[in-house]
Amino acid sequence: MTPNAAGWRSSAAYEHIAQMSPSDLAWEWLRRNDAYVEDYRELSEGKTDIQTLTDKIRRRWGLRFPRGPAGSAI
């Protein structure tokens, strides 16, 4: 089912964005990106070499993880 997009130009529909931190806003856009969702799925399944995938995600999305793969220290 397609969401109702009739009010997509309504500024009231986006007022909550003004209250978001830069991190919150970045997350909101990332979670809606199909390529990011696929990368995250691949990472969480653990079927790919973790270091290679972590490097790919870091380059592609500009993400840095405070801990290494699976919680190990970097």
All heavy atoms as a GROMACS GRO file, in nm:
protein
  601
    1MET      N    1   0.084  -0.118   0.000
    1MET     CA    2   0.000   0.000   0.000
    1MET      C    3   0.088   0.124   0.000
    1MET      O    4   0.180   0.137   0.080
    1MET     CB    5  -0.091  -0.002   0.122
    1MET     CG    6  -0.184   0.113   0.127
    1MET     SD    7  -0.302   0.085   0.262
    1MET     CE    8  -0.341   0.250   0.299
    2THR      N    9   0.062   0.215  -0.088
    2THR     CA   10   0.139   0.337  -0.099
    2THR      C   11   0.090   0.438   0.004
    2THR      O   12  -0.031   0.460   0.016
    2THR     CB   13   0.126   0.398  -0.240
    2THR    OG1   14   0.163   0.298  -0.334
    2THR    CG2   15   0.211   0.520  -0.256
    3PRO      N   16   0.182   0.503   0.079
    3PRO     CA   17   0.138   0.602   0.176
    3PRO      C   18   0.075   0.724   0.107
    3PRO      O   19   0.109   0.755  -0.007
    3PRO     CB   20   0.266   0.642   0.249
    3PRO     CG   21   0.377   0.580   0.176
    3PRO     CD   22   0.323   0.483   0.078
    4ASN      N   23  -0.015   0.789   0.177
    4ASN     CA   24  -0.079   0.909   0.125
    4ASN      C   25   0.023   1.023   0.127
    4ASN      O   26   0.067   1.067   0.231
    4ASN     CB   27  -0.201   0.945   0.210
    4ASN     CG   28  -0.274   1.068   0.159
    4ASN    OD1   29  -0.230   1.133   0.063
    4ASN    ND2   30  -0.385   1.098   0.222
    5ALA      N   31   0.058   1.072   0.009
    5ALA     CA   32   0.158   1.178  -0.003
    5ALA      C   33   0.093   1.312  -0.038
    5ALA      O   34   0.161   1.405  -0.081
    5ALA     CB   35   0.261   1.140  -0.108
    6ALA      N   36  -0.036   1.323  -0.018
    6ALA     CA   37  -0.108   1.444  -0.057
    6ALA      C   38  -0.053   1.570   0.009
    6ALA      O   39  -0.053   1.677  -0.052
    6ALA     CB   40  -0.257   1.428  -0.026
    7GLY      N   41  -0.006   1.560   0.132
    7GLY     CA   42   0.043   1.679   0.203
    7GLY      C   43   0.193   1.694   0.202
    7GLY      O   44   0.248   1.761   0.288
    8TRP      N   45   0.262   1.636   0.104
    8TRP     CA   46   0.407   1.639   0.108
    8TRP      C   47   0.464   1.779   0.098
    8TRP      O   48   0.576   1.804   0.140
    8TRP     CB   49   0.467   1.549   0.001
    8TRP     CG   50   0.460   1.601  -0.139
    8TRP    CD1   51   0.359   1.581  -0.229
    8TRP    CD2   52   0.556   1.681  -0.207
    8TRP    NE1   53   0.386   1.642  -0.348
    8TRP    CE2   54   0.508   1.706  -0.337
    8TRP    CE3   55   0.680   1.735  -0.171
    8TRP    CZ2   56   0.577   1.782  -0.430
    8TRP    CZ3   57   0.749   1.809  -0.265
    8TRP    CH2   58   0.698   1.833  -0.392
    9ARG      N   59   0.388   1.874   0.047
    9ARG     CA   60   0.437   2.011   0.039
    9ARG      C   61   0.397   2.094   0.160
    9ARG      O   62   0.434   2.210   0.170
    9ARG     CB   63   0.385   2.078  -0.088
    9ARG     CG   64   0.446   2.021  -0.212
    9ARG     CD   65   0.401   2.096  -0.333
    9ARG     NE   66   0.460   2.036  -0.451
    9ARG     CZ   67   0.483   2.100  -0.563
    9ARG    NH1   68   0.450   2.226  -0.575
    9ARG    NH2   69   0.538   2.038  -0.664
   10SER      N   70   0.325   2.037   0.250
   10SER     CA   71   0.280   2.108   0.368
   10SER      C   72   0.397   2.125   0.466
   10SER      O   73   0.456   2.027   0.509
   10SER     CB   74   0.167   2.031   0.435
   10SER     OG   75   0.142   2.083   0.564
   11SER      N   76   0.428   2.249   0.501
   11SER     CA   77   0.538   2.271   0.595
   11SER      C   78   0.507   2.213   0.732
   11SER      O   79   0.597   2.174   0.806
   11SER     CB   80   0.571   2.419   0.605
   11SER     OG   81   0.460   2.493   0.653
   12ALA      N   82   0.379   2.205   0.767
   12ALA     CA   83   0.341   2.148   0.897
   12ALA      C   84   0.383   2.002   0.908
   12ALA      O   85   0.416   1.955   1.016
   12ALA     CB   86   0.191   2.161   0.918
   13ALA      N   87   0.385   1.933   0.796
   13ALA     CA   88   0.424   1.792   0.797
   13ALA      C   89   0.572   1.773   0.831
   13ALA      O   90   0.614   1.663   0.866
   13ALA     CB   91   0.393   1.728   0.661
   14TYR      N   92   0.650   1.878   0.821
   14TYR     CA   93   0.794   1.868   0.844
   14TYR      C   94   0.844   1.953   0.961
   14TYR      O   95   0.964   1.968   0.979
   14TYR     CB   96   0.869   1.906   0.716
   14TYR     CG   97   0.840   1.809   0.604
   14TYR    CD1   98   0.741   1.835   0.510
   14TYR    CD2   99   0.909   1.689   0.594
   14TYR    CE1  100   0.712   1.744   0.409
   14TYR    CE2  101   0.881   1.598   0.494
   14TYR     CZ  102   0.782   1.627   0.402
   14TYR     OH  103   0.754   1.537   0.304
   15GLU      N  104   0.754   2.006   1.041
   15GLU     CA  105   0.795   2.091   1.153
   15GLU      C  106   0.884   2.017   1.252
   15GLU      O  107   0.973   2.077   1.312
   15GLU     CB  108   0.671   2.147   1.224
   15GLU     CG  109   0.603   2.256   1.144
   15GLU     CD  110   0.478   2.309   1.212
   15GLU    OE1  111   0.444   2.261   1.322
   15GLU    OE2  112   0.416   2.399   1.154
   16HIS      N  113   0.862   1.888   1.268
   16HIS     CA  114   0.942   1.810   1.364
   16HIS      C  115   1.090   1.807   1.325
   16HIS      O  116   1.176   1.788   1.411
   16HIS     CB  117   0.888   1.668   1.375
   16HIS     CG  118   0.907   1.586   1.251
   16HIS    ND1  119   0.829   1.601   1.139
   16HIS    CD2  120   0.998   1.490   1.222
   16HIS    CE1  121   0.870   1.516   1.046
   16HIS    NE2  122   0.973   1.447   1.094
   17ILE      N  123   1.122   1.829   1.200
   17ILE     CA  124   1.262   1.825   1.155
   17ILE      C  125   1.344   1.936   1.221
   17ILE      O  126   1.461   1.917   1.252
   17ILE     CB  127   1.270   1.832   1.002
   17ILE    CG1  128   1.212   1.702   0.945
   17ILE    CG2  129   1.412   1.855   0.953
   17ILE    CD1  130   1.203   1.699   0.795
   18ALA      N  131   1.282   2.050   1.246
   18ALA     CA  132   1.353   2.162   1.310
   18ALA      C  133   1.401   2.125   1.450
   18ALA      O  134   1.496   2.185   1.501
   18ALA     CB  135   1.263   2.284   1.316
   19GLN      N  136   1.338   2.027   1.513
   19GLN     CA  137   1.375   1.986   1.648
   19GLN      C  138   1.479   1.873   1.650
   19GLN      O  139   1.527   1.834   1.755
   19GLN     CB  140   1.250   1.940   1.724
   19GLN     CG  141   1.138   2.041   1.725
   19GLN     CD  142   1.180   2.175   1.782
   19GLN    OE1  143   1.251   2.181   1.882
   19GLN    NE2  144   1.140   2.282   1.717
   20MET      N  145   1.513   1.823   1.532
   20MET     CA  146   1.605   1.708   1.525
   20MET      C  147   1.751   1.754   1.530
   20MET      O  148   1.785   1.859   1.477
   20MET     CB  149   1.581   1.630   1.396
   20MET     CG  150   1.443   1.567   1.388
   20MET     SD  151   1.410   1.493   1.228
   20MET     CE  152   1.478   1.330   1.256
   21SER      N  153   1.833   1.673   1.592
   21SER     CA  154   1.977   1.699   1.592
   21SER      C  155   2.031   1.658   1.454
   21SER      O  156   1.965   1.583   1.381
   21SER     CB  157   2.046   1.617   1.700
   21SER     OG  158   2.046   1.480   1.665
   22PRO      N  159   2.150   1.705   1.417
   22PRO     CA  160   2.208   1.661   1.291
   22PRO      C  161   2.219   1.508   1.281
   22PRO      O  162   2.193   1.450   1.176
   22PRO     CB  163   2.346   1.727   1.289
   22PRO     CG  164   2.327   1.851   1.372
   22PRO     CD  165   2.231   1.809   1.481
   23SER      N  166   2.252   1.443   1.390
   23SER     CA  167   2.261   1.296   1.390
   23SER      C  168   2.125   1.232   1.366
   23SER      O  169   2.113   1.134   1.292
   23SER     CB  170   2.318   1.246   1.522
   23SER     OG  171   2.451   1.286   1.537
   24ASP      N  172   2.022   1.287   1.431
   24ASP     CA  173   1.887   1.234   1.412
   24ASP      C  174   1.842   1.250   1.267
   24ASP      O  175   1.783   1.159   1.209
   24ASP     CB  176   1.786   1.306   1.501
   24ASP     CG  177   1.804   1.277   1.648
   24ASP    OD1  178   1.864   1.172   1.682
   24ASP    OD2  179   1.758   1.359   1.730
   25LEU      N  180   1.871   1.364   1.209
   25LEU     CA  181   1.833   1.390   1.071
   25LEU      C  182   1.908   1.297   0.975
   25LEU      O  183   1.849   1.240   0.883
   25LEU     CB  184   1.858   1.536   1.034
   25LEU     CG  185   1.808   1.582   0.899
   25LEU    CD1  186   1.658   1.560   0.885
   25LEU    CD2  187   1.840   1.729   0.879
   26ALA      N  188   2.036   1.279   0.999
   26ALA     CA  189   2.116   1.189   0.915
   26ALA      C  190   2.060   1.047   0.923
   26ALA      O  191   2.046   0.979   0.822
   26ALA     CB  192   2.262   1.191   0.958
   27TRP      N  193   2.027   1.002   1.044
   27TRP     CA  194   1.972   0.868   1.061
   27TRP      C  195   1.838   0.855   0.988
   27TRP      O  196   1.810   0.755   0.922
   27TRP     CB  197   1.955   0.834   1.208
   27TRP     CG  198   1.872   0.711   1.228
   27TRP    CD1  199   1.753   0.702   1.291
   27TRP    CD2  200   1.900   0.579   1.180
   27TRP    NE1  201   1.705   0.573   1.286
   27TRP    CE2  202   1.794   0.496   1.217
   27TRP    CE3  203   2.006   0.524   1.108
   27TRP    CZ2  204   1.790   0.361   1.186
   27TRP    CZ3  205   2.000   0.389   1.077
   27TRP    CH2  206   1.894   0.310   1.116
   28GLU      N  207   1.754   0.956   0.997
   28GLU     CA  208   1.624   0.953   0.931
   28GLU      C  209   1.639   0.931   0.781
   28GLU      O  210   1.567   0.852   0.721
   28GLU     CB  211   1.547   1.083   0.959
   28GLU     CG  212   1.406   1.083   0.913
   28GLU     CD  213   1.316   0.982   0.984
   28GLU    OE1  214   1.345   0.945   1.099
   28GLU    OE2  215   1.217   0.939   0.923
   29TRP      N  216   1.735   0.999   0.720
   29TRP     CA  217   1.756   0.983   0.576
   29TRP      C  218   1.824   0.851   0.543
   29TRP      O  219   1.789   0.787   0.444
   29TRP     CB  220   1.833   1.101   0.519
   29TRP     CG  221   1.750   1.226   0.525
   29TRP    CD1  222   1.770   1.333   0.605
   29TRP    CD2  223   1.630   1.253   0.451
   29TRP    NE1  224   1.670   1.426   0.586
   29TRP    CE2  225   1.582   1.380   0.492
   29TRP    CE3  226   1.556   1.183   0.356
   29TRP    CZ2  227   1.467   1.437   0.439
   29TRP    CZ3  228   1.441   1.241   0.304
   29TRP    CH2  229   1.398   1.366   0.346
   30LEU      N  230   1.918   0.809   0.624
   30LEU     CA  231   1.985   0.681   0.598
   30LEU      C  232   1.888   0.564   0.605
   30LEU      O  233   1.890   0.476   0.520
   30LEU     CB  234   2.099   0.658   0.697
   30LEU     CG  235   2.234   0.715   0.663
   30LEU    CD1  236   2.332   0.688   0.777
   30LEU    CD2  237   2.287   0.662   0.533
   31ARG      N  238   1.804   0.562   0.707
   31ARG     CA  239   1.715   0.447   0.725
   31ARG      C  240   1.614   0.434   0.613
   31ARG      O  241   1.556   0.328   0.592
   31ARG     CB  242   1.645   0.452   0.860
   31ARG     CG  243   1.534   0.552   0.870
   31ARG     CD  244   1.463   0.545   1.007
   31ARG     NE  245   1.347   0.630   1.006
   31ARG     CZ  246   1.225   0.591   0.965
   31ARG    NH1  247   1.207   0.469   0.923
   31ARG    NH2  248   1.123   0.675   0.969
   32ARG      N  249   1.593   0.539   0.536
   32ARG     CA  250   1.500   0.534   0.423
   32ARG      C  251   1.570   0.501   0.292
   32ARG      O  252   1.506   0.491   0.188
   32ARG     CB  253   1.429   0.669   0.408
   32ARG     CG  254   1.342   0.704   0.526
   32ARG     CD  255   1.292   0.845   0.515
   32ARG     NE  256   1.222   0.885   0.634
   32ARG     CZ  257   1.102   0.940   0.634
   32ARG    NH1  258   1.040   0.963   0.521
   32ARG    NH2  259   1.046   0.975   0.747
   33ASN      N  260   1.700   0.484   0.296
   33ASN     CA  261   1.778   0.459   0.176
   33ASN      C  262   1.794   0.308   0.156
   33ASN      O  263   1.852   0.239   0.240
   33ASN     CB  264   1.915   0.527   0.189
   33ASN     CG  265   1.997   0.516   0.066
   33ASN    OD1  266   2.033   0.406   0.024
   33ASN    ND2  267   2.027   0.629   0.007
   34ASP      N  268   1.743   0.258   0.044
   34ASP     CA  269   1.746   0.114   0.019
   34ASP      C  270   1.889   0.057   0.016
   34ASP      O  271   1.912  -0.054   0.064
   34ASP     CB  272   1.676   0.080  -0.113
   34ASP     CG  273   1.526   0.103  -0.107
   34ASP    OD1  274   1.469   0.102   0.005
   34ASP    OD2  275   1.465   0.122  -0.214
   35ALA      N  276   1.983   0.132  -0.038
   35ALA     CA  277   2.122   0.084  -0.043
   35ALA      C  278   2.180   0.072   0.099
   35ALA      O  279   2.251  -0.025   0.129
   35ALA     CB  280   2.208   0.177  -0.128
   36TYR      N  281   2.148   0.167   0.186
   36TYR     CA  282   2.195   0.160   0.324
   36TYR      C  283   2.132   0.040   0.395
   36TYR      O  284   2.201  -0.034   0.466
   36TYR     CB  285   2.163   0.288   0.400
   36TYR     CG  286   2.202   0.280   0.545
   36TYR    CD1  287   2.335   0.296   0.582
   36TYR    CD2  288   2.110   0.251   0.644
   36TYR    CE1  289   2.374   0.285   0.715
   36TYR    CE2  290   2.147   0.239   0.776
   36TYR     CZ  291   2.278   0.257   0.810
   36TYR     OH  292   2.316   0.245   0.942
   37VAL      N  293   2.003   0.020   0.375
   37VAL     CA  294   1.934  -0.093   0.437
   37VAL      C  295   1.998  -0.225   0.392
   37VAL      O  296   2.020  -0.315   0.474
   37VAL     CB  297   1.782  -0.090   0.404
   37VAL    CG1  298   1.713  -0.217   0.448
   37VAL    CG2  299   1.718   0.032   0.467
   38GLU      N  300   2.032  -0.234   0.266
   38GLU     CA  301   2.098  -0.355   0.214
   38GLU      C  302   2.236  -0.374   0.278
   38GLU      O  303   2.272  -0.485   0.319
   38GLU     CB  304   2.109  -0.348   0.062
   38GLU     CG  305   2.181  -0.465   0.000
   38GLU     CD  306   2.115  -0.600   0.024
   38GLU    OE1  307   1.993  -0.605   0.047
   38GLU    OE2  308   2.187  -0.701   0.020
   39ASP      N  309   2.314  -0.266   0.287
   39ASP     CA  310   2.446  -0.275   0.351
   39ASP      C  311   2.432  -0.318   0.497
   39ASP      O  312   2.509  -0.401   0.546
   39ASP     CB  313   2.520  -0.142   0.343
   39ASP     CG  314   2.574  -0.113   0.204
   39ASP    OD1  315   2.577  -0.204   0.119
   39ASP    OD2  316   2.613   0.004   0.180
   40TYR      N  317   2.336  -0.262   0.567
   40TYR     CA  318   2.315  -0.297   0.707
   40TYR      C  319   2.275  -0.444   0.721
   40TYR      O  320   2.325  -0.515   0.807
   40TYR     CB  321   2.209  -0.207   0.771
   40TYR     CG  322   2.189  -0.237   0.916
   40TYR    CD1  323   2.273  -0.182   1.012
   40TYR    CD2  324   2.088  -0.324   0.958
   40TYR    CE1  325   2.256  -0.211   1.146
   40TYR    CE2  326   2.071  -0.354   1.092
   40TYR     CZ  327   2.156  -0.298   1.186
   40TYR     OH  328   2.140  -0.328   1.318
   41ARG      N  329   2.185  -0.490   0.633
   41ARG     CA  330   2.142  -0.630   0.635
   41ARG      C  331   2.263  -0.721   0.614
   41ARG      O  332   2.283  -0.818   0.687
   41ARG     CB  333   2.037  -0.657   0.528
   41ARG     CG  334   1.984  -0.800   0.531
   41ARG     CD  335   1.909  -0.836   0.405
   41ARG     NE  336   1.990  -0.821   0.285
   41ARG     CZ  337   2.088  -0.902   0.246
   41ARG    NH1  338   2.122  -1.005   0.320
   41ARG    NH2  339   2.154  -0.881   0.134
   42GLU      N  340   2.346  -0.686   0.516
   42GLU     CA  341   2.465  -0.766   0.487
   42GLU      C  342   2.559  -0.769   0.608
   42GLU      O  343   2.613  -0.874   0.643
   42GLU     CB  344   2.536  -0.707   0.365
   42GLU     CG  345   2.648  -0.791   0.312
   42GLU     CD  346   2.712  -0.732   0.187
   42GLU    OE1  347   2.654  -0.640   0.125
   42GLU    OE2  348   2.821  -0.777   0.152
   43LEU      N  349   2.575  -0.655   0.674
   43LEU     CA  350   2.661  -0.649   0.792
   43LEU      C  351   2.603  -0.734   0.906
   43LEU      O  352   2.676  -0.810   0.971
   43LEU     CB  353   2.676  -0.504   0.838
   43LEU     CG  354   2.761  -0.479   0.961
   43LEU    CD1  355   2.906  -0.518   0.934
   43LEU    CD2  356   2.753  -0.333   1.002
   44SER      N  357   2.473  -0.723   0.929
   44SER     CA  358   2.413  -0.795   1.042
   44SER      C  359   2.407  -0.945   1.020
   44SER      O  360   2.405  -1.021   1.116
   44SER     CB  361   2.274  -0.739   1.072
   44SER     OG  362   2.187  -0.762   0.964
   45GLU      N  363   2.402  -0.990   0.895
   45GLU     CA  364   2.399  -1.134   0.867
   45GLU      C  365   2.534  -1.201   0.889
   45GLU      O  366   2.542  -1.320   0.912
   45GLU     CB  367   2.352  -1.160   0.724
   45GLU     CG  368   2.204  -1.136   0.704
   45GLU     CD  369   2.158  -1.158   0.562
   45GLU    OE1  370   2.243  -1.178   0.473
   45GLU    OE2  371   2.036  -1.154   0.541
   46GLY      N  372   2.641  -1.123   0.880
   46GLY     CA  373   2.774  -1.176   0.906
   46GLY      C  374   2.827  -1.274   0.804
   46GLY      O  375   2.915  -1.354   0.834
   47LYS      N  376   2.773  -1.272   0.682
   47LYS     CA  377   2.816  -1.366   0.579
   47LYS      C  378   2.934  -1.314   0.496
   47LYS      O  379   2.993  -1.389   0.420
   47LYS     CB  380   2.699  -1.398   0.486
   47LYS     CG  381   2.586  -1.471   0.555
   47LYS     CD  382   2.472  -1.497   0.460
   47LYS     CE  383   2.358  -1.565   0.532
   47LYS     NZ  384   2.240  -1.582   0.447
   48THR      N  385   2.965  -1.187   0.510
   48THR     CA  386   3.073  -1.124   0.436
   48THR      C  387   3.187  -1.095   0.532
   48THR      O  388   3.164  -1.075   0.651
   48THR     CB  389   3.023  -0.991   0.374
   48THR    OG1  390   2.907  -1.018   0.296
   48THR    CG2  391   3.127  -0.926   0.287
   49ASP      N  392   3.310  -1.092   0.480
   49ASP     CA  393   3.424  -1.055   0.564
   49ASP      C  394   3.395  -0.923   0.632
   49ASP      O  395   3.370  -0.822   0.567
   49ASP     CB  396   3.551  -1.045   0.478
   49ASP     CG  397   3.669  -0.995   0.559
   49ASP    OD1  398   3.708  -1.066   0.654
   49ASP    OD2  399   3.718  -0.885   0.528
   50ILE      N  400   3.394  -0.924   0.765
   50ILE     CA  401   3.350  -0.808   0.843
   50ILE      C  402   3.437  -0.685   0.821
   50ILE      O  403   3.387  -0.574   0.812
   50ILE     CB  404   3.340  -0.845   0.993
   50ILE    CG1  405   3.262  -0.739   1.069
   50ILE    CG2  406   3.475  -0.866   1.055
   50ILE    CD1  407   3.116  -0.742   1.043
   51GLN      N  408   3.568  -0.703   0.809
   51GLN     CA  409   3.655  -0.586   0.792
   51GLN      C  410   3.634  -0.523   0.654
   51GLN      O  411   3.628  -0.402   0.642
   51GLN     CB  412   3.802  -0.623   0.812
   51GLN     CG  413   3.891  -0.501   0.820
   51GLN     CD  414   3.852  -0.410   0.936
   51GLN    OE1  415   3.843  -0.453   1.051
   51GLN    NE2  416   3.827  -0.284   0.907
   52THR      N  417   3.621  -0.605   0.550
   52THR     CA  418   3.597  -0.554   0.416
   52THR      C  419   3.465  -0.478   0.411
   52THR      O  420   3.457  -0.368   0.356
   52THR     CB  421   3.593  -0.671   0.314
   52THR    OG1  422   3.718  -0.738   0.319
   52THR    CG2  423   3.566  -0.621   0.174
   53LEU      N  424   3.361  -0.536   0.470
   53LEU     CA  425   3.230  -0.471   0.470
   53LEU      C  426   3.232  -0.343   0.553
   53LEU      O  427   3.175  -0.241   0.514
   53LEU     CB  428   3.123  -0.567   0.521
   53LEU     CG  429   2.980  -0.518   0.512
   53LEU    CD1  430   2.944  -0.477   0.369
   53LEU    CD2  431   2.885  -0.624   0.563
   54THR      N  432   3.298  -0.345   0.668
   54THR     CA  433   3.309  -0.225   0.751
   54THR      C  434   3.379  -0.114   0.675
   54THR      O  435   3.335   0.002   0.678
   54THR     CB  436   3.384  -0.257   0.882
   54THR    OG1  437   3.311  -0.358   0.953
   54THR    CG2  438   3.397  -0.134   0.970
   55ASP      N  439   3.486  -0.146   0.605
   55ASP     CA  440   3.557  -0.045   0.525
   55ASP      C  441   3.468   0.010   0.414
   55ASP      O  442   3.466   0.131   0.388
   55ASP     CB  443   3.684  -0.104   0.465
   55ASP     CG  444   3.790  -0.134   0.569
   55ASP    OD1  445   3.781  -0.081   0.682
   55ASP    OD2  446   3.881  -0.213   0.539
   56LYS      N  447   3.393  -0.078   0.350
   56LYS     CA  448   3.300  -0.035   0.243
   56LYS      C  449   3.196   0.062   0.298
   56LYS      O  450   3.170   0.167   0.240
   56LYS     CB  451   3.231  -0.157   0.183
   56LYS     CG  452   3.122  -0.124   0.084
   56LYS     CD  453   3.048  -0.250   0.043
   56LYS     CE  454   2.913  -0.221  -0.018
   56LYS     NZ  455   2.835  -0.342  -0.040
   57ILE      N  456   3.136   0.027   0.411
   57ILE     CA  457   3.034   0.112   0.472
   57ILE      C  458   3.093   0.245   0.516
   57ILE      O  459   3.033   0.350   0.499
   57ILE     CB  460   2.966   0.037   0.588
   57ILE    CG1  461   2.879  -0.076   0.531
   57ILE    CG2  462   2.882   0.131   0.673
   57ILE    CD1  463   2.823  -0.170   0.635
   58ARG      N  464   3.212   0.240   0.572
   58ARG     CA  465   3.279   0.364   0.616
   58ARG      C  466   3.300   0.458   0.498
   58ARG      O  467   3.272   0.578   0.508
   58ARG     CB  468   3.412   0.328   0.682
   58ARG     CG  469   3.484   0.448   0.740
   58ARG     CD  470   3.612   0.407   0.809
   58ARG     NE  471   3.579   0.335   0.932
   58ARG     CZ  472   3.635   0.220   0.967
   58ARG    NH1  473   3.725   0.162   0.892
   58ARG    NH2  474   3.601   0.160   1.078
   59ARG      N  475   3.347   0.404   0.386
   59ARG     CA  476   3.370   0.488   0.267
   59ARG      C  477   3.239   0.536   0.205
   59ARG      O  478   3.225   0.653   0.170
   59ARG     CB  479   3.450   0.411   0.163
   59ARG     CG  480   3.597   0.396   0.193
   59ARG     CD  481   3.674   0.337   0.076
   59ARG     NE  482   3.613   0.217   0.020
   59ARG     CZ  483   3.633   0.093   0.066
   59ARG    NH1  484   3.712   0.074   0.170
   59ARG    NH2  485   3.576  -0.010   0.009
   60ARG      N  486   3.145   0.446   0.191
   60ARG     CA  487   3.020   0.478   0.121
   60ARG      C  488   2.931   0.574   0.199
   60ARG      O  489   2.870   0.663   0.142
   60ARG     CB  490   2.944   0.348   0.095
   60ARG     CG  491   2.821   0.365   0.012
   60ARG     CD  492   2.764   0.229  -0.021
   60ARG     NE  493   2.657   0.240  -0.116
   60ARG     CZ  494   2.595   0.139  -0.168
   60ARG    NH1  495   2.631   0.017  -0.135
   60ARG    NH2  496   2.498   0.155  -0.253
   61TRP      N  497   2.922   0.557   0.329
   61TRP     CA  498   2.828   0.634   0.409
   61TRP      C  499   2.895   0.733   0.504
   61TRP      O  500   2.826   0.808   0.572
   61TRP     CB  501   2.737   0.539   0.488
   61TRP     CG  502   2.664   0.447   0.398
   61TRP    CD1  503   2.687   0.314   0.379
   61TRP    CD2  504   2.559   0.482   0.308
   61TRP    NE1  505   2.603   0.264   0.284
   61TRP    CE2  506   2.522   0.365   0.239
   61TRP    CE3  507   2.491   0.601   0.278
   61TRP    CZ2  508   2.422   0.363   0.143
   61TRP    CZ3  509   2.391   0.598   0.182
   61TRP    CH2  510   2.358   0.481   0.117
   62GLY      N  511   3.026   0.734   0.510
   62GLY     CA  512   3.094   0.828   0.598
   62GLY      C  513   3.074   0.794   0.745
   62GLY      O  514   3.078   0.881   0.831
   63LEU      N  515   3.051   0.666   0.773
   63LEU     CA  516   3.027   0.624   0.910
   63LEU      C  517   3.155   0.574   0.973
   63LEU      O  518   3.237   0.509   0.909
   63LEU     CB  519   2.923   0.511   0.913
   63LEU     CG  520   2.787   0.546   0.856
   63LEU    CD1  521   2.699   0.422   0.855
   63LEU    CD2  522   2.722   0.656   0.935
   64ARG      N  523   3.169   0.605   1.100
   64ARG     CA  524   3.281   0.554   1.178
   64ARG      C  525   3.223   0.487   1.300
   64ARG      O  526   3.131   0.538   1.362
   64ARG     CB  527   3.374   0.667   1.219
   64ARG     CG  528   3.447   0.726   1.100
   64ARG     CD  529   3.532   0.842   1.141
   64ARG     NE  530   3.442   0.951   1.179
   64ARG     CZ  531   3.469   1.041   1.270
   64ARG    NH1  532   3.583   1.038   1.335
   64ARG    NH2  533   3.383   1.135   1.299
   65PHE      N  534   3.276   0.372   1.335
   65PHE     CA  535   3.225   0.297   1.448
   65PHE      C  536   3.320   0.314   1.565
   65PHE      O  537   3.441   0.298   1.550
   65PHE     CB  538   3.210   0.150   1.411
   65PHE     CG  539   3.119   0.130   1.293
   65PHE    CD1  540   3.170   0.110   1.165
   65PHE    CD2  541   2.982   0.134   1.309
   65PHE    CE1  542   3.087   0.092   1.057
   65PHE    CE2  543   2.898   0.117   1.201
   65PHE     CZ  544   2.949   0.096   1.075
   66PRO      N  545   3.268   0.350   1.684
   66PRO     CA  546   3.355   0.372   1.798
   66PRO      C  547   3.426   0.244   1.844
   66PRO      O  548   3.527   0.252   1.910
   66PRO     CB  549   3.261   0.424   1.907
   66PRO     CG  550   3.124   0.383   1.864
   66PRO     CD  551   3.128   0.371   1.715
   67ARG      N  552   3.373   0.133   1.807
   67ARG     CA  553   3.436   0.006   1.838
   67ARG      C  554   3.449  -0.069   1.708
   67ARG      O  555   3.378  -0.043   1.613
   67ARG     CB  556   3.355  -0.072   1.939
   67ARG     CG  557   3.342   0.009   2.069
   67ARG     CD  558   3.290  -0.068   2.186
   67ARG     NE  559   3.366  -0.183   2.230
   67ARG     CZ  560   3.480  -0.180   2.298
   67ARG    NH1  561   3.536  -0.066   2.329
   67ARG    NH2  562   3.538  -0.291   2.336
   68GLY      N  563   3.536  -0.163   1.702
   68GLY     CA  564   3.555  -0.241   1.580
   68GLY      C  565   3.439  -0.336   1.557
   68GLY      O  566   3.342  -0.337   1.632
   69PRO      N  567   3.451  -0.419   1.456
   69PRO     CA  568   3.347  -0.517   1.427
   69PRO      C  569   3.317  -0.605   1.546
   69PRO      O  570   3.406  -0.645   1.620
   69PRO     CB  571   3.407  -0.599   1.312
   69PRO     CG  572   3.507  -0.508   1.249
   69PRO     CD  573   3.561  -0.424   1.361
   70ALA      N  574   3.190  -0.631   1.568
   70ALA     CA  575   3.143  -0.718   1.677
   70ALA      C  576   3.189  -0.669   1.815
   70ALA      O  577   3.207  -0.747   1.906
   70ALA     CB  578   3.184  -0.862   1.654
   71GLY      N  579   3.207  -0.537   1.830
   71GLY     CA  580   3.240  -0.482   1.961
   71GLY      C  581   3.386  -0.490   2.001
   71GLY      O  582   3.422  -0.451   2.110
   72SER      N  583   3.472  -0.539   1.913
   72SER     CA  584   3.614  -0.547   1.948
   72SER      C  585   3.676  -0.408   1.946
   72SER      O  586   3.627  -0.318   1.880
   72SER     CB  587   3.688  -0.637   1.848
   72SER     OG  588   3.682  -0.582   1.719
   73ALA      N  589   3.779  -0.388   2.020
   73ALA     CA  590   3.846  -0.258   2.023
   73ALA      C  591   3.919  -0.234   1.892
   73ALA      O  592   3.972  -0.326   1.832
   73ALA     CB  593   3.945  -0.254   2.139
   74ILE      N  594   3.917  -0.110   1.847
   74ILE     CA  595   3.988  -0.075   1.723
   74ILE      C  596   4.134  -0.055   1.752
   74ILE      O  597   4.173   0.000   1.850
   74ILE     CB  598   3.928   0.052   1.659
   74ILE    CG1  599   3.786   0.023   1.616
   74ILE    CG2  600   4.011   0.100   1.543
   74ILE    CD1  601   3.716   0.139   1.552
   0.00000   0.00000   0.00000
